[in-house]
Amino acid sequence: MCGETCKHGSEGTGRRQRRPVTRHYEGFEGCTISEYASFETVCALAAFITEHGALGAKLYRHSGDDLAQAEAAFEDYAGEYRSAADFAEEITRDSGTEIPASLEYYIDWTALARDMALNGEIMVFQTGFDEVHIFWSR
């Protein structure tokens, strides 16, 4: 384990060298950490990823590795859906829009969700098969 000292010496010499604590990223779901990040920063990121898992890591990377911005984004969390199209359909029906039964099959919910994302209304993060998380954009 790297930390205070490390046996990962250059070219495998086996010499112990002082290395930064953030040499390995196991458990950080692919997030990168500055080589000289403070211990408090690493702990805060670890707590955030522990709480939110892969979704938190994706949101952290999307926010440009800004933890404060990633945490603030959860204030605008709309929920988990099977697809962005399911979200678009639900938000449309919940708004009170009456859709005649004869026209229901002509509505392209996937295109509506894509347009919402392209217009910057929502952010969509897929974390698994049939597992999409929607955030309202600020």
C-alpha positions as CSV (number, residue, x, y, z in Angstrom):
1,M,0.0,0.0,0.0
2,C,1.3,3.4,-0.9
3,G,1.2,6.2,1.6
4,E,4.0,7.5,3.8
5,T,6.5,5.4,1.9
6,C,6.3,3.3,-1.2
7,K,8.2,0.4,-2.7
8,H,7.1,1.4,-6.2
9,G,10.6,2.9,-6.8
10,S,11.6,4.0,-10.2
11,E,12.3,1.1,-12.5
12,G,11.5,-1.5,-9.8
13,T,14.7,-0.8,-7.7
14,G,12.8,-1.6,-4.5
15,R,14.1,1.5,-2.8
16,R,11.7,3.1,-0.5
17,Q,10.7,6.6,-1.7
18,R,8.4,9.2,-0.3
19,R,5.3,9.4,-2.4
20,P,2.1,11.5,-2.1
21,V,-0.8,9.7,-0.4
22,T,-3.0,10.0,-3.6
23,R,-0.9,7.6,-5.7
24,H,-3.7,5.0,-6.1
25,Y,-7.3,5.6,-6.9
26,E,-9.0,2.4,-5.9
27,G,-12.5,3.0,-4.7
28,F,-12.8,6.4,-6.3
29,E,-14.9,5.1,-9.3
30,G,-12.5,6.5,-11.8
31,C,-12.2,10.0,-10.4
32,T,-8.8,11.6,-10.6
33,I,-7.2,13.5,-7.7
34,S,-4.5,16.0,-7.8
35,E,-1.2,14.3,-6.8
36,Y,-0.8,16.9,-4.1
37,A,-4.4,17.2,-2.9
38,S,-4.8,17.9,0.7
39,F,-5.9,15.1,3.1
40,E,-9.2,16.9,3.7
41,T,-9.9,17.1,0.0
42,V,-9.3,13.4,-0.5
43,C,-11.5,12.5,2.5
44,A,-14.3,14.8,1.3
45,L,-14.2,13.2,-2.1
46,A,-14.1,9.7,-0.6
47,A,-17.2,10.5,1.6
48,F,-19.0,11.9,-1.4
49,I,-18.4,8.8,-3.5
50,T,-19.2,6.5,-0.6
51,E,-22.6,8.2,-0.3
52,H,-23.4,8.5,-4.0
53,G,-21.4,5.7,-5.7
54,A,-20.9,5.7,-9.4
55,L,-23.4,8.4,-9.9
56,G,-21.5,10.8,-7.6
57,A,-18.3,10.0,-9.5
58,K,-19.9,10.7,-12.9
59,L,-21.3,14.0,-11.6
60,Y,-17.9,14.9,-10.0
61,R,-16.2,14.4,-13.4
62,H,-19.0,16.2,-15.2
63,S,-18.6,19.2,-12.9
64,G,-14.9,19.5,-13.8
65,D,-13.7,17.8,-10.6
66,D,-15.3,20.5,-8.5
67,L,-16.7,18.8,-5.4
68,A,-18.8,21.8,-4.3
69,Q,-20.5,22.0,-7.6
70,A,-21.2,18.2,-7.7
71,E,-22.7,18.3,-4.2
72,A,-24.9,21.3,-5.2
73,A,-26.2,19.4,-8.2
74,F,-27.9,16.9,-5.9
75,E,-30.3,19.8,-4.9
76,D,-31.7,19.6,-8.5
77,Y,-31.9,15.8,-8.6
78,A,-35.1,14.8,-10.4
79,G,-34.9,11.0,-9.8
80,E,-34.0,7.7,-11.3
81,Y,-35.8,6.4,-14.4
82,R,-35.6,3.5,-16.8
83,S,-34.8,6.0,-19.6
84,A,-34.8,9.7,-20.2
85,A,-37.9,9.1,-22.4
86,D,-39.7,7.8,-19.3
87,F,-38.8,11.0,-17.5
88,A,-40.0,13.2,-20.4
89,E,-43.3,11.3,-20.5
90,E,-43.8,11.5,-16.7
91,I,-43.0,15.2,-16.5
92,T,-45.4,16.0,-19.4
93,R,-48.3,14.0,-17.9
94,D,-47.7,15.4,-14.4
95,S,-47.9,18.9,-15.8
96,G,-51.5,18.3,-16.6
97,T,-51.1,18.1,-20.4
98,E,-54.0,16.2,-21.8
99,I,-52.9,13.9,-24.6
100,P,-55.7,12.4,-26.7
101,A,-55.6,8.6,-26.9
102,S,-55.5,8.8,-30.7
103,L,-52.3,10.8,-30.6
104,E,-50.4,9.0,-27.9
105,Y,-48.5,6.6,-30.2
106,Y,-47.2,9.5,-32.3
107,I,-45.3,11.2,-29.5
108,D,-41.6,10.5,-29.6
109,W,-40.7,10.7,-25.9
110,T,-37.0,9.8,-26.7
111,A,-36.7,12.8,-29.0
112,L,-38.4,15.1,-26.4
113,A,-35.9,13.9,-23.7
114,R,-33.0,14.4,-26.1
115,D,-34.2,17.9,-26.9
116,M,-34.5,18.7,-23.2
117,A,-30.9,17.6,-22.7
118,L,-29.6,19.4,-25.7
119,N,-31.4,22.6,-24.7
120,G,-29.7,22.4,-21.3
121,E,-32.9,21.8,-19.3
122,I,-31.7,18.5,-17.9
123,M,-28.5,16.5,-17.4
124,V,-28.8,12.7,-17.9
125,F,-26.4,10.2,-16.4
126,Q,-26.7,6.5,-17.2
127,T,-25.2,4.3,-14.5
128,G,-26.5,0.9,-15.7
129,F,-28.9,-0.9,-17.9
130,D,-32.3,0.7,-17.4
131,E,-30.8,3.0,-14.8
132,V,-30.8,6.7,-15.8
133,H,-30.5,9.6,-13.3
134,I,-31.9,13.0,-14.2
135,F,-30.8,16.3,-12.8
136,W,-32.4,19.7,-13.6
137,S,-29.8,22.1,-15.0
138,R,-29.2,25.3,-13.2
